[in-house]
Amino acid sequence: MPASIRVSSRNARFQQWQALLTSRQKRQRAGEFLVQGVRPISVAVRHGWPLRALIYDDRKSLSRWAEGILGSSSVQRVAIAPDLLRELGEKLDEPPELVAVAEIPPDHYTRIPVQPGFLGMAFDRPSTPGNIGTLVRSADAFGAAGVIVTGHAADPYDPKSVRASTGSLFSIPVVREASPQGVMAWVRSLREDGLPVVVAGTHENGAVDIAGYDLTQPVLIVIGNETTGLSSAWREACDVVLRIPIAGSASSLNAASAGTVALYEASRQRTGAQ
């Protein structure tokens, strides 16, 4: 077990960690992000996610959980003043027991496992990090292989996204891609390798009801931006655009909610087909 170092002031190292809370640019430059909360940290450790530091307050009695995480990891342990730990944990009252510093993985499609029954999700230009985390959580729950975040989008490694995923960010791969064209190049490579992946978009004016479309085949489901829906590039790329029937005064579902419904429907069909 590595020896602990101590941070008791707002030194350069603390300021770097603090910047990870609010600056996407600094997260990307440092190649790291903060993980807050018992479940996200536990899932990260369980899945062997690369961690760079575990930050804690050694002046208070830690729980069995915190002691176990600190004792089982070989990463750097950092003892920190409680008021500084409270800031990193974004807590208004008591500081958290632990905050982890985790590495940002490469945006490689090789991280996404591809099987004959492939189910994937793409999120087009999401503007809200919480929606990314929520969709990642749903993708994990309903058996998706991974989530691709496309275009000018919120950051999957924003603390709001990490918290909303409740640890699922560490269970399934999330890959960032600049454009639909980059995703479609990957899809074409899968097709050339013999996997006939269908690209199915979702839109309130889609041509086909989602329950009437075969989602047991290999499929990449695409969810549009929260305000503007699917981009024109994605609409052109999709093999089919599906509609989720709704009632009431709502004109459409929240993007993450629509993605969750689509993932559930795919899971329902696949379970019924077994």
TAQUINOR-V564060 format. One record per pair of residues at least 24 apart in sequence whose C-alpha atoms are under 10 Angstrom apart, sorted by the first residue. I is the first residue (numbers start at 1). J is the second residue. D is the distance in Angstrom with one decimal. If there is no record, write none. Layout:
# TAQUINOR-V564060
<<I:J:D> <I:J:D>>
This chain:
# TAQUINOR-V564060
<<1:70:8.6> <1:71:7.0> <1:72:8.2> <1:73:7.4> <1:74:5.6> <1:75:8.1> <1:76:8.7> <1:77:8.9> <2:70:9.9> <2:71:9.7> <2:73:9.0> <2:74:6.3> <2:75:7.0> <2:76:6.2> <2:77:7.0> <3:74:9.8> <3:75:9.7> <3:76:7.5> <3:77:6.8> <3:78:8.8> <4:54:9.6> <4:55:9.5> <4:56:9.9> <4:58:9.5> <4:75:9.9> <4:76:6.8> <4:77:4.7> <4:78:5.4> <4:79:6.5> <4:80:10.0> <5:55:9.7> <5:76:8.0> <5:77:6.5> <5:78:5.0> <5:79:6.1> <5:80:8.6> <6:55:9.5> <6:56:9.6> <6:57:9.4> <6:58:9.2> <6:77:8.7> <6:78:5.7> <6:79:4.7> <6:80:5.8> <6:81:8.4> <7:55:9.4> <7:57:9.9> <7:78:7.0> <7:79:6.2> <7:80:4.8> <7:81:6.8> <7:84:8.9> <7:85:10.0> <8:79:8.2> <8:80:5.6> <8:81:5.1> <8:82:8.9> <8:83:9.4> <8:84:7.9> <8:85:10.0> <9:80:8.4> <9:81:7.6> <9:83:9.8> <9:84:7.9> <10:81:9.8> <10:84:7.8> <14:80:9.2> <14:84:8.1> <14:85:9.6> <14:88:8.9> <17:88:7.4> <17:101:8.1> <18:84:9.1> <18:85:9.9> <18:87:7.6> <18:88:6.2> <18:89:9.7> <18:90:10.0> <19:88:9.5> <20:88:9.1> <20:101:9.4> <20:157:9.3> <20:158:8.1> <20:159:8.5> <21:87:9.4> <21:88:7.5> <21:89:9.3> <21:90:8.7> <21:157:9.5> <21:158:7.0> <21:159:6.3> <21:160:9.2> <22:158:7.5> <22:159:8.3> <23:155:9.9> <23:158:8.4> <24:154:8.9> <24:155:6.9> <24:156:9.7> <24:157:8.1> <24:158:7.2> <25:155:10.0> <27:103:9.5> <27:104:8.2> <27:155:9.7> <27:157:8.0> <27:158:8.6> <28:103:9.9> <28:104:7.7> <28:155:9.8> <28:157:9.3> <30:103:8.7> <30:104:8.8> <31:102:8.5> <31:103:5.8> <31:104:5.2> <31:105:7.9> <31:106:9.3> <32:101:6.5> <32:102:5.4> <32:103:4.3> <32:104:5.0> <32:105:8.7> <32:157:8.5> <33:100:8.4> <33:101:5.7> <33:102:5.4> <33:103:6.5> <33:104:6.8> <33:157:6.3> <33:158:7.6> <33:159:7.9> <33:162:9.3> <34:88:8.0> <34:89:8.7> <34:99:6.9> <34:100:5.7> <34:101:4.8> <34:102:6.2> <34:103:8.9> <34:104:10.0> <34:157:8.1> <34:158:8.3> <34:159:6.8> <34:162:8.5> <35:88:9.4> <35:89:8.4> <35:98:8.9> <35:99:5.8> <35:100:5.0> <35:101:6.2> <35:102:6.9> <35:157:9.0> <35:158:9.5> <35:159:7.1> <35:162:6.9> <35:163:7.9> <35:167:9.2> <36:88:8.3> <36:89:5.9> <36:90:8.5> <36:91:9.9> <36:96:8.0> <36:97:9.5> <36:98:7.3> <36:99:5.2> <36:100:6.8> <36:101:9.1> <36:159:7.7> <36:160:9.8> <36:162:8.0> <36:163:7.0> <36:166:9.7> <36:167:9.8> <37:89:8.0> <37:96:7.5> <37:97:8.7> <37:98:7.6> <37:99:7.3> <37:100:9.1> <37:162:9.6> <37:163:7.5> <37:166:8.4> <37:167:9.0> <38:65:8.4> <38:66:8.6> <38:69:10.0> <38:96:8.9> <38:97:8.6> <38:98:8.0> <38:99:9.0> <38:166:9.2> <38:167:9.2> <39:163:9.2> <39:165:10.0> <39:166:6.4> <39:167:6.0> <39:168:9.5> <40:100:9.4> <40:162:7.6> <40:163:7.2> <40:164:9.6> <40:165:8.0> <40:166:5.5> <40:167:3.9> <40:168:7.6> <40:169:8.2> <40:170:7.7> <40:171:9.9> <41:66:9.9> <41:69:8.5> <41:98:8.3> <41:99:7.8> <41:100:6.8> <41:101:9.6> <41:102:9.5> <41:166:9.3> <41:167:7.2> <41:170:9.1> <42:66:9.5> <42:68:10.0> <42:69:7.6> <42:167:7.8> <42:170:9.7> <43:166:8.7> <43:167:5.5> <43:168:7.7> <43:169:8.9> <43:170:6.4> <43:171:7.3> <44:100:9.3> <44:102:8.6> <44:167:6.9> <44:168:8.8> <44:169:8.4> <44:170:5.3> <44:171:7.8> <45:69:7.7> <45:72:8.8> <45:73:7.9> <45:100:9.8> <45:170:8.8> <46:170:9.0> <46:171:9.2> <47:170:6.7> <47:171:6.8> <47:172:9.8> <48:73:9.7> <48:170:8.7> <48:171:9.9> <49:102:7.4> <49:103:7.8> <49:104:9.5> <49:105:9.1> <49:170:6.8> <49:171:9.2> <50:75:8.9> <50:101:9.0> <50:102:6.1> <50:103:5.7> <50:104:8.5> <50:105:8.6> <51:75:6.5> <51:76:8.6> <51:100:7.0> <51:101:5.8> <51:102:4.3> <51:103:5.9> <51:104:9.5> <52:76:6.4> <52:77:9.0> <52:100:7.7> <52:101:5.4> <52:102:5.7> <52:103:6.8> <53:77:5.8> <53:78:6.8> <53:99:8.4> <53:100:5.8> <53:101:5.1> <53:102:7.3> <53:103:9.8> <54:78:6.0> <54:79:8.6> <54:98:6.6> <54:99:6.0> <54:100:4.6> <54:101:6.4> <54:102:9.0> <55:79:6.0> <55:80:6.7> <55:81:9.9> <55:85:7.6> <55:88:9.2> <55:89:10.0> <55:96:9.7> <55:97:8.3> <55:98:5.6> <55:99:5.1> <55:100:6.1> <55:101:7.9> <56:80:5.9> <56:81:8.4> <56:82:8.2> <56:84:10.0> <56:85:7.0> <56:95:9.2> <56:96:8.0> <56:97:5.8> <56:98:4.9> <56:99:6.7> <56:100:8.9> <57:81:6.2> <57:82:6.0> <57:83:9.6> <57:84:9.4> <57:85:7.3> <57:86:9.9> <57:95:8.7> <57:96:8.7> <57:97:6.9> <57:98:7.8> <58:82:9.1> <58:97:9.3> <60:97:8.9> <61:97:9.3> <62:97:6.8> <62:98:9.3> <63:97:8.0> <65:97:9.4> <65:98:9.9> <66:97:6.7> <66:98:6.9> <67:97:9.6> <67:98:9.8> <69:98:9.0> <70:98:9.0> <75:100:9.9> <75:101:9.8> <76:101:9.7> <89:159:9.6> <90:159:9.4> <102:157:9.7> <103:157:9.9> <104:156:9.9> <104:157:7.7> <105:173:9.1> <105:174:9.0> <105:175:8.8> <106:174:9.6> <106:175:7.9> <106:176:9.0> <107:148:9.3> <107:173:9.1> <107:174:7.7> <107:175:4.8> <107:176:5.7> <107:177:7.5> <108:173:9.5> <108:174:9.3> <108:175:6.6> <108:176:8.5> <108:177:9.2> <109:146:9.4> <109:148:9.0> <109:173:9.0> <109:174:9.2> <109:175:6.9> <109:176:9.3> <109:177:9.5> <109:183:9.1> <109:186:7.6> <110:173:9.7> <110:175:9.7> <111:145:9.4> <111:146:8.4> <111:172:8.9> <111:173:6.2> <111:174:8.4> <111:175:8.1> <112:144:9.7> <112:145:6.1> <112:146:5.7> <112:147:8.4> <112:148:9.4> <112:172:8.0> <112:173:6.0> <112:174:8.1> <112:175:8.3> <113:144:9.7> <113:145:6.0> <113:146:7.7> <113:172:9.3> <113:173:8.7> <114:145:7.2> <114:146:9.4> <114:190:8.6> <114:195:8.9> <114:218:9.5> <115:145:8.6> <115:195:8.5> <115:218:8.5> <116:194:9.4> <116:195:6.8> <116:196:9.0> <116:197:9.4> <116:217:8.5> <116:218:6.7> <117:144:9.9> <117:145:9.7> <117:195:9.1> <117:197:9.4> <117:215:9.8> <117:216:7.2> <117:217:6.4> <117:218:5.2> <117:219:8.2> <117:270:9.0> <118:143:9.4> <118:144:7.6> <118:145:6.8> <118:146:9.6> <118:195:8.7> <118:196:9.7> <118:197:7.7> <118:198:9.9> <118:216:8.9> <118:217:7.6> <118:218:4.6> <118:219:6.2> <118:220:7.9> <119:143:7.4> <119:144:5.0> <119:145:5.9> <119:146:7.9> <119:147:9.7> <119:197:8.9> <119:198:9.8> <119:215:8.6> <119:216:8.6> <119:217:8.4> <119:218:6.0> <119:219:5.2> <119:220:5.9> <119:221:7.7> <119:263:8.6> <119:266:8.1> <119:267:9.2> <120:144:5.2> <120:145:5.5> <120:146:5.5> <120:147:6.2> <120:148:8.0> <120:197:9.6> <120:199:9.4> <120:218:8.5> <120:219:6.4> <120:220:4.6> <120:221:6.2> <120:222:8.6> <120:263:9.0> <121:145:8.1> <121:146:6.4> <121:147:4.8> <121:148:6.2> <121:149:8.6> <121:174:9.6> <121:199:9.6> <121:200:9.5> <121:201:9.8> <121:219:8.5> <121:220:5.5> <121:221:4.9> <121:222:5.9> <121:223:7.7> <121:259:8.1> <121:262:9.5> <121:263:8.4> <122:146:8.5> <122:147:5.6> <122:148:4.5> <122:149:5.8> <122:150:7.1> <122:174:9.6> <122:175:9.3> <122:176:9.6> <122:177:9.7> <122:180:9.3> <122:183:8.7> <122:199:9.6> <122:200:9.8> <122:201:9.1> <122:220:6.9> <122:221:6.1> <122:222:4.7> <122:223:6.2> <122:224:8.6> <122:259:9.3> <123:147:7.4> <123:148:6.2> <123:149:4.9> <123:150:6.1> <123:151:8.9> <123:153:9.0> <123:176:9.7> <123:221:8.6> <123:222:5.9> <123:223:4.9> <123:224:6.1> <123:225:7.4> <123:226:9.8> <123:230:9.1> <123:255:8.7> <123:256:8.9> <123:259:8.6> <124:148:8.4> <124:149:6.2> <124:150:5.0> <124:151:6.4> <124:152:8.5> <124:153:7.7> <124:177:9.7> <124:179:8.7> <124:180:8.2> <124:222:7.1> <124:223:6.0> <124:224:4.8> <124:225:5.5> <124:226:9.0> <124:228:9.9> <124:229:8.0> <124:230:6.6> <124:231:7.5> <124:234:8.1> <124:255:9.8> <125:149:7.0> <125:150:5.6> <125:151:5.0> <125:152:5.4> <125:153:4.4> <125:154:7.4> <125:178:9.5> <125:179:9.3> <125:223:9.1> <125:224:7.0> <125:225:5.3> <125:226:8.3> <125:227:9.9> <125:228:9.4> <125:229:9.0> <125:230:8.7> <125:231:8.6> <126:150:8.1> <126:151:8.4> <126:152:7.9> <126:153:5.0> <126:154:5.8> <126:155:8.8> <126:156:9.8> <126:223:8.9> <126:224:7.4> <126:225:5.1> <126:226:6.4> <126:227:9.0> <126:229:9.6> <126:255:8.3> <126:256:9.3> <127:152:8.3> <127:153:5.6> <127:154:5.1> <127:155:8.7> <127:225:7.0> <127:226:7.0> <127:227:8.7> <128:153:8.1> <128:154:5.8> <128:155:8.4> <128:156:9.5> <128:158:9.8> <128:160:8.8> <128:161:8.3> <128:225:9.4> <128:226:8.2> <128:255:9.9> <128:256:9.8> <129:153:8.6> <129:154:5.3> <129:155:6.0> <129:156:6.3> <129:157:8.2> <129:158:6.4> <129:159:8.2> <129:160:5.8> <129:161:4.6> <129:162:8.4> <129:163:9.6> <129:164:8.3> <129:165:9.9> <130:154:9.0> <130:155:9.5> <130:156:8.7> <130:158:8.6> <130:159:8.8> <130:160:5.3> <130:161:4.6> <130:162:8.0> <130:163:7.9> <130:164:5.6> <130:165:8.1> <130:256:8.9> <131:156:9.4> <131:160:9.0> <131:161:7.1> <131:164:7.7> <131:165:9.0> <131:226:8.9> <131:254:8.7> <131:255:7.3> <131:256:5.4> <131:257:8.6> <131:259:9.8> <132:156:6.2> <132:157:9.5> <132:158:9.6> <132:160:9.0> <132:161:5.9> <132:162:8.7> <132:164:7.9> <132:165:7.8> <132:169:9.6> <132:174:9.7> <132:255:9.3> <132:256:7.2> <133:157:9.0> <133:158:9.2> <133:159:9.5> <133:160:7.5> <133:161:4.2> <133:162:6.0> <133:163:7.1> <133:164:4.6> <133:165:4.1> <133:166:7.8> <133:167:9.1> <133:168:8.0> <133:169:7.3> <133:256:8.8> <134:160:9.9> <134:161:7.5> <134:162:9.2> <134:163:9.0> <134:164:5.4> <134:165:5.4> <134:166:8.4> <134:168:9.1> <134:169:9.8> <134:255:9.8> <134:256:6.2> <134:257:8.4> <134:259:9.3> <134:260:8.6> <135:161:9.5> <135:164:8.8> <135:165:7.6> <135:168:9.6> <135:169:9.9> <135:223:9.8> <135:255:8.5> <135:256:5.2> <135:257:7.8> <135:258:9.2> <135:259:6.5> <135:260:6.6> <135:263:9.4> <136:161:8.9> <136:162:9.5> <136:164:8.6> <136:165:5.9> <136:166:9.2> <136:167:9.3> <136:168:6.3> <136:169:6.4> <136:170:9.7> <136:171:9.2> <136:172:7.7> <136:173:8.9> <136:174:7.8> <136:256:9.0> <136:259:9.6> <136:260:9.3> <137:161:10.0> <137:162:9.8> <137:164:7.6> <137:165:4.8> <137:166:6.9> <137:167:7.8> <137:168:5.2> <137:169:7.3> <137:171:9.1> <137:172:9.0> <137:256:9.8> <137:260:9.0> <138:165:8.4> <138:168:8.5> <138:256:8.5> <138:257:9.0> <138:259:7.9> <138:260:5.6> <138:261:9.0> <138:262:9.9> <138:263:7.3> <138:264:8.4> <139:165:9.8> <139:168:8.4> <139:169:9.9> <139:171:10.0> <139:172:8.1> <139:259:8.4> <139:260:7.4> <139:262:9.9> <139:263:6.7> <139:264:9.0> <140:165:9.2> <140:167:9.7> <140:168:6.1> <140:169:8.5> <140:170:9.8> <140:171:7.0> <140:172:6.3> <140:173:9.5> <140:263:9.7> <141:168:8.5> <141:260:9.3> <141:263:8.9> <141:264:8.9> <141:267:9.5> <142:260:8.5> <142:262:9.8> <142:263:6.1> <142:264:6.2> <142:265:9.2> <142:266:8.2> <142:267:5.9> <142:268:9.1> <143:172:9.3> <143:263:8.2> <143:264:9.3> <143:266:9.3> <143:267:7.3> <144:172:8.0> <144:173:9.7> <144:219:9.9> <144:220:9.4> <144:221:9.9> <144:263:7.7> <144:266:9.5> <144:267:9.0> <145:171:9.8> <145:172:6.6> <145:173:7.4> <145:174:9.4> <145:220:9.8> <146:171:9.3> <146:172:5.5> <146:173:4.9> <146:174:5.9> <146:175:7.8> <146:220:9.7> <147:172:7.7> <147:173:6.5> <147:174:4.8> <147:175:6.4> <147:176:8.6> <147:220:9.4> <147:221:9.6> <147:222:9.7> <148:173:8.4> <148:174:5.7> <148:175:4.8> <148:176:5.7> <148:177:6.8> <148:180:10.0> <148:183:8.1> <148:220:9.7> <148:222:9.1> <149:174:7.3> <149:175:6.2> <149:176:4.8> <149:177:6.1> <149:178:8.4> <149:179:9.1> <149:180:9.7> <149:183:9.7> <149:222:9.8> <149:223:9.8> <150:175:8.6> <150:176:6.0> <150:177:4.8> <150:178:5.5> <150:179:5.6> <150:180:6.6> <150:181:9.7> <150:182:8.9> <150:183:8.2> <150:222:10.0> <150:224:9.8> <150:225:9.9> <151:176:8.2> <151:177:6.5> <151:178:4.7> <151:179:5.0> <151:180:7.5> <151:182:10.0> <151:225:10.0> <151:231:9.7> <152:176:9.8> <152:177:9.2> <152:178:7.1> <152:179:8.5> <153:177:9.7> <153:178:9.1> <153:225:8.9> <179:233:8.6> <179:234:9.0> <180:231:9.0> <180:232:9.9> <180:233:6.6> <180:234:6.1> <180:235:9.8> <180:236:9.8> <180:237:7.7> <181:233:8.0> <181:234:8.5> <181:237:8.3> <183:234:9.9> <183:237:9.8> <184:234:9.4> <184:237:7.4> <184:238:9.4> <187:219:9.9> <187:220:8.7> <195:219:9.8> <197:239:9.7> <198:238:7.9> <198:239:6.4> <198:240:8.1> <199:234:9.4> <199:235:10.0> <199:237:7.5> <199:238:5.0> <199:239:5.4> <199:240:6.9> <199:241:8.7> <200:234:9.8> <200:235:9.4> <200:237:9.1> <200:238:5.6> <200:239:6.0> <200:240:5.0> <200:241:5.6> <200:242:6.8> <201:229:9.9> <201:230:7.6> <201:234:7.7> <201:235:7.2> <201:236:9.9> <201:237:8.9> <201:238:5.8> <201:239:7.9> <201:240:6.3> <201:241:4.5> <201:242:6.0> <201:243:8.8> <201:262:10.0> <202:229:8.5> <202:230:7.8> <202:235:9.3> <202:238:9.4> <202:240:8.5> <202:241:5.3> <202:242:4.7> <202:243:5.9> <202:244:7.6> <202:255:9.7> <202:258:8.0> <202:259:8.4> <202:262:8.3> <203:229:6.9> <203:230:7.3> <203:235:9.5> <203:241:6.5> <203:242:6.2> <203:243:5.6> <203:244:7.6> <203:252:8.5> <203:253:9.7> <203:255:9.9> <203:258:9.1> <204:229:8.8> <204:241:9.2> <204:242:8.0> <204:243:5.4> <204:244:6.7> <204:245:7.9> <204:246:8.9> <204:251:7.8> <204:252:6.2> <204:253:8.5> <204:258:9.8> <205:241:8.3> <205:242:8.0> <205:243:6.2> <205:244:8.9> <205:245:9.6> <205:252:9.7> <206:240:8.1> <206:241:4.9> <206:242:4.6> <206:243:4.4> <206:244:8.1> <206:245:9.7> <207:240:7.6> <207:241:6.0> <207:242:6.0> <207:243:6.6> <208:240:7.7> <208:241:6.7> <208:242:4.9> <208:243:5.7> <208:244:8.7> <208:245:9.8> <209:241:9.0> <209:242:5.7> <209:243:4.8> <209:244:6.1> <209:245:6.9> <210:241:8.9> <210:242:5.3> <210:243:5.6> <210:244:5.8> <210:245:8.1> <210:261:9.4> <210:262:7.4> <210:265:7.6> <210:266:9.0> <211:242:9.0> <211:243:8.9> <211:244:8.1> <211:245:9.2> <211:262:9.0> <211:265:6.8> <211:266:8.8> <211:268:9.6> <211:269:8.5> <212:242:9.2> <212:243:9.8> <213:240:9.3> <213:242:8.0> <213:243:9.9> <213:265:9.7> <213:266:9.4> <213:269:9.6> <214:265:9.8> <214:266:8.3> <214:269:7.8> <214:270:9.4> <215:262:9.2> <215:263:9.3> <215:265:7.7> <215:266:5.1> <215:267:8.3> <215:268:9.2> <215:269:6.6> <215:270:7.4> <216:265:9.7> <216:266:6.6> <216:267:8.2> <216:268:9.2> <216:269:6.2> <216:270:5.3> <216:271:9.0> <216:272:9.5> <216:273:7.7> <216:274:10.0> <217:266:9.3> <217:269:10.0> <217:270:8.8> <219:266:9.1> <221:259:8.1> <221:262:7.7> <221:263:8.2> <221:266:9.5> <222:259:8.1> <222:262:9.5> <223:255:6.6> <223:256:8.1> <223:257:10.0> <223:258:7.5> <223:259:6.2> <223:260:10.0> <223:262:9.2> <224:255:6.8> <224:256:9.5> <224:258:9.4> <224:259:9.2> <225:254:9.6> <225:255:6.9> <225:256:9.7> <226:252:9.8> <226:253:9.0> <226:254:6.6> <226:255:5.3> <226:256:8.4> <227:254:9.1> <227:255:8.7> <229:255:8.4>>
